[in-house]
Amino acid sequence: MIQSYQDYLDYLDADRRALHKRGSLKEWLFDDVWRFQRRLRKAEYLNNCRKNVIRRLVSQYRLRSLGTKLGFSIPMNAFGPGLAIAHTGTIVVNKGARIGANCRIHVCVNIGTAAGKSFDAPTLGDNVYIGPGAKLFGLIHIGDRTVIGANAVVNKSFEGGVTIGGIPAKVISTKDSTGLLPQDTPMA
């Protein structure tokens, strides 16, 4: 969670590297996903560190507006540094979910609670890759370096360093997320 201006800058830098952004004007102006992530981090910083209510509300409004346009329902303070949203499309994350550093998330992912529960949301470790269409729900824990396959339905906890997939999800491989996350590959 962002607790200072330096944390804010560190989160932005980690997200930029995760998305393989080089800071060009074209990326700054026209990359909607990168713009959303910048607004997310700014809203988190203002909400956690600043007392100016108007700036916080304006920032949250701008984040919600862009999120609606792109199909993202991602609350503040859910993701650690190094978030990489692969592309636009529906992504829904419950406000009780906690996801560690260096997460790559794809379209049509839902991270939510069990039926009838408000805050029994998943906790994911660091370096987690979430494939397109994955559904994670309930009070579960997913360990570090886990790969969640496309269209997996995850309703129980898994240790880290494995690939899970299927309906309901089960371990399908002992291959971890090494090499799947942009942070693992050097920038040219």
C-alpha positions as CSV (number, residue, x, y, z in Angstrom):
1,M,0.0,0.0,0.0
2,I,1.3,3.4,-0.9
3,Q,2.2,5.3,2.3
4,S,4.4,8.1,1.0
5,Y,5.3,10.1,-2.1
6,Q,8.4,7.9,-2.6
7,D,6.1,4.8,-2.4
8,Y,3.9,6.4,-5.1
9,L,6.9,6.9,-7.4
10,D,8.2,3.4,-6.7
11,Y,4.8,1.9,-7.6
12,L,4.6,3.9,-10.8
13,D,8.1,2.8,-11.8
14,A,7.3,-0.9,-11.1
15,D,4.0,-0.7,-13.1
16,R,5.8,1.1,-15.9
17,R,8.4,-1.7,-16.1
18,A,5.7,-4.4,-15.8
19,L,4.0,-2.9,-18.8
20,H,7.3,-2.4,-20.7
21,K,6.7,1.3,-21.1
22,R,9.6,3.5,-21.9
23,G,8.0,6.8,-21.1
24,S,7.4,8.1,-24.6
25,L,4.9,10.9,-25.2
26,K,2.8,8.6,-27.3
27,E,2.5,6.1,-24.5
28,W,1.8,8.8,-22.0
29,L,-1.1,10.3,-24.1
30,F,-2.6,7.4,-25.9
31,D,-2.1,4.2,-23.9
32,D,-5.4,3.8,-22.0
33,V,-4.2,1.0,-19.8
34,W,-1.1,2.8,-18.7
35,R,-3.3,6.0,-18.1
36,F,-5.6,3.9,-15.9
37,Q,-2.8,2.5,-13.9
38,R,-1.3,6.0,-13.4
39,R,-4.7,7.2,-12.2
40,L,-5.1,4.2,-9.9
41,R,-1.7,4.9,-8.3
42,K,-2.4,8.6,-8.0
43,A,-5.8,8.0,-6.4
44,E,-4.2,5.6,-4.0
45,Y,-1.5,8.1,-3.1
46,L,-4.0,10.9,-2.5
47,N,-6.4,8.7,-0.6
48,N,-3.7,7.3,1.7
49,C,-1.4,10.3,2.2
50,R,-3.2,13.6,1.5
51,K,-5.9,15.4,3.4
52,N,-7.3,17.5,0.6
53,V,-10.7,16.1,0.2
54,I,-11.5,17.8,-3.1
55,R,-8.3,16.5,-4.8
56,R,-9.1,12.9,-3.5
57,L,-12.6,13.0,-4.8
58,V,-11.6,14.4,-8.2
59,S,-8.9,11.8,-8.5
60,Q,-11.4,9.0,-7.5
61,Y,-14.0,10.3,-10.0
62,R,-11.4,10.4,-12.8
63,L,-10.3,6.8,-12.0
64,R,-13.9,5.5,-11.9
65,S,-14.7,7.3,-15.2
66,L,-11.8,5.8,-17.0
67,G,-12.3,2.4,-15.4
68,T,-15.9,2.4,-16.6
69,K,-14.8,3.3,-20.2
70,L,-12.2,0.5,-20.2
71,G,-14.3,-2.1,-18.4
72,F,-12.2,-2.2,-15.2
73,S,-13.7,-2.4,-11.7
74,I,-10.5,-2.3,-9.7
75,P,-10.5,-0.8,-6.2
76,M,-7.7,1.2,-4.7
77,N,-5.1,-0.5,-2.6
78,A,-5.8,-4.0,-4.0
79,F,-2.7,-4.6,-6.0
80,G,1.0,-4.3,-5.0
81,P,3.6,-2.7,-7.2
82,G,4.3,-4.1,-10.6
83,L,0.7,-4.5,-11.8
84,A,0.4,-5.3,-15.5
85,I,-3.1,-5.2,-17.0
86,A,-2.6,-7.0,-20.3
87,H,-5.3,-5.0,-22.3
88,T,-8.7,-3.4,-22.0
89,G,-11.8,-5.5,-21.2
90,T,-13.8,-6.6,-18.2
91,I,-11.8,-7.0,-15.0
92,V,-13.7,-7.1,-11.7
93,V,-11.8,-7.1,-8.4
94,N,-13.6,-7.1,-5.0
95,K,-12.4,-4.4,-2.6
96,G,-11.5,-7.0,0.0
97,A,-9.0,-8.8,-2.4
98,R,-5.3,-8.4,-1.8
99,I,-2.8,-9.1,-4.6
100,G,0.9,-9.0,-4.1
101,A,3.7,-7.5,-6.3
102,N,4.2,-8.2,-10.0
103,C,0.8,-9.5,-11.0
104,R,-0.2,-9.8,-14.6
105,I,-3.9,-9.9,-15.2
106,H,-5.8,-10.5,-18.4
107,V,-9.3,-9.7,-19.7
108,C,-12.5,-11.2,-18.2
109,V,-11.0,-12.0,-14.8
110,N,-13.2,-11.8,-11.7
111,I,-11.7,-11.8,-8.2
112,G,-14.6,-11.8,-5.8
113,T,-16.2,-13.1,-2.7
114,A,-18.1,-16.3,-2.0
115,A,-21.9,-15.9,-2.4
116,G,-23.4,-13.9,0.5
117,K,-20.1,-12.7,1.8
118,S,-18.8,-9.2,1.6
119,F,-15.2,-9.4,2.5
120,D,-14.2,-13.1,2.1
121,A,-12.1,-12.3,-0.9
122,P,-8.9,-14.0,-2.2
123,T,-5.4,-13.1,-1.3
124,L,-2.7,-13.7,-3.9
125,G,1.0,-13.7,-3.4
126,D,3.8,-12.1,-5.5
127,N,4.5,-12.9,-9.2
128,V,1.1,-14.3,-10.0
129,Y,0.0,-14.7,-13.6
130,I,-3.8,-14.7,-14.1
131,G,-4.9,-15.9,-17.5
132,P,-8.0,-14.7,-19.5
133,G,-11.4,-15.5,-18.1
134,A,-10.1,-16.8,-14.7
135,K,-12.6,-16.6,-11.8
136,L,-11.2,-16.6,-8.2
137,F,-13.6,-16.4,-5.3
138,G,-14.0,-17.0,-1.6
139,L,-11.6,-16.8,1.3
140,I,-8.7,-18.4,-0.5
141,H,-4.9,-17.9,-0.7
142,I,-2.9,-18.3,-3.8
143,G,0.9,-18.6,-3.2
144,D,3.8,-16.8,-4.9
145,R,4.8,-17.6,-8.5
146,T,1.5,-19.2,-9.4
147,V,0.1,-19.4,-12.9
148,I,-3.7,-19.4,-13.1
149,G,-4.8,-20.8,-16.4
150,A,-7.3,-19.4,-18.8
151,N,-11.0,-19.9,-17.7
152,A,-10.0,-21.5,-14.4
153,V,-12.5,-21.4,-11.6
154,V,-10.5,-21.2,-8.4
155,N,-12.4,-21.8,-5.1
156,K,-9.8,-23.3,-2.9
157,S,-6.3,-22.3,-1.8
158,F,-3.1,-23.4,-3.6
159,E,0.6,-23.3,-2.6
160,G,2.9,-21.3,-4.8
161,G,5.1,-22.3,-7.7
162,V,2.5,-24.3,-9.7
163,T,0.2,-23.9,-12.6
164,I,-3.5,-24.4,-11.8
165,G,-6.4,-24.7,-14.2
166,G,-9.7,-26.3,-14.9
167,I,-13.2,-26.2,-13.4
168,P,-12.8,-26.5,-10.4
169,A,-9.1,-25.6,-10.5
170,K,-6.5,-28.2,-9.7
171,V,-2.7,-28.4,-10.1
172,I,-1.9,-29.2,-13.7
173,S,1.8,-28.5,-13.8
174,T,4.7,-27.8,-11.5
175,K,5.8,-24.9,-13.8
176,D,5.7,-21.6,-12.0
177,S,5.3,-18.0,-13.4
178,T,9.0,-17.5,-14.1
179,G,9.4,-16.2,-17.7
180,L,5.6,-15.3,-18.0
181,L,5.8,-11.9,-16.3
182,P,7.2,-8.9,-18.1
183,Q,9.4,-8.1,-15.1
184,D,11.3,-11.4,-15.7
185,T,12.5,-10.3,-19.2
186,P,15.0,-7.4,-19.7
187,M,13.9,-4.3,-21.6
188,A,15.6,-3.8,-24.9
